[in-house]
Amino acid sequence: MGVGQRGTDAHPFAYSIVPVPVSVIFLRTAWPVVLGVLRRGLTCLLTALPTIVLLTACGPSGSTQGGGTIVVPLPATPQPEPSGIAQLQPNLKHIHAIATRDGGHHLLLGTHTGIATATPGGSPQPIATGPKGDVLQLVHGGGSTFFAAGHAIGVWISNDDGVNWGMASPDVAGFDVHGLAVDPRNHTDVYAYAVGKGVLVSSDAGLHWTHRAGFADNNYLTGLTVTGDGTLLAGSPELGILASTDRGVNFVPVRNATGQVYSLASASTNGDVVIVAAQTGLFLTQDGGKNWSVGDPNVAITGVAVDPANSSHLYAGTADGTLSTSTDGGTTWVTY
């Protein structure tokens, strides 16, 4: 079973793969161009897409101004998940983010109260030295290094596999960080998205940060990931999954109809593998976005990860604290 329709066995993560429908106009007009952007790095196309393509990608709620630039209004009070999920599933055990580096023998979890660690079959255990607060993002930074970020806690770093944590830099202390990513080709390149600050970039593993002016200055993003070929992906509440080939200056929509995006993850060595937890399901592509499978939106998946050493090993967490894993690229899932 895969990550599409619910299967017949008892595990809530057992789905069969089904294709995700896209609009005819978007499929015929935008998708070949977008694939060119993703796979061949044609940055110039970011500003050349016709307005009708962008409108089709974002749906009726999108808008254009300034010759086709899409602007998503910044919410007055940004929310990490829709109120419906919060009402149905209290967030006491909510998993926002997942990271690992050792084949899943240990997972680091971002929760509403800080960072926890988990092992197969065991209960998550809080890490006392980590940030105290709502941890929305966790990413592997190469070797034994991990980064964490979240609501009004800035960016944190651990250099001993998550045992001890400290602030990465005073440059971003206290920022409301909703997106965090490390370039797998060069682990010193780190990206963050902070509400009201836009995209921030570090070229020295988080020690110093500079503002990257562009799309995110006027658009609200949720989550970041850098694929194995260097494409920066982001989530948008209104536009779905976005892609940038110029290090976060410009973004174009590459998959719409996702609803709120909670978490994105990609393979370190394979730019074709991307997994996204969103309001309308768990989105998974193994071929650079040519085809997507989608999971049941009634299962509130809020955190995802790809093992950096093996792109077939996937992890997912839910709003009620359930952890699941797949060792075959999402075809079958079992309880972690």
Secondary structure, 3 states (H helix, E strand, C coil): CECCEECCCCCCCCEECCECCCCHHHHHHHHHHHHHHHHHCCHHHHHCCCHHHHHHHHCCCCCEECCCEECCCCCCCCCCCCHHHHHHCCHHHCEEEEECCCCCCCEEEEECCEEEEECCCCCCEECCCCCCCCEEEEEECCCCCEEEEECCCEEEEECCCCCCCEECCHHHCCCCEEEEEECCCCCCCEEEEECCCEEEEECCCCCCCEEECCHHHCCCCCCEEECCCCCEEEEECCCEEEEECCCCCCCEEEECCCCCEEEEEECCCCCCCEEEEECCEEEEECCCCCCCEECCCCCCEEEEEECCCCCCCEEEEECCCCEEEECCCCCCCEEC
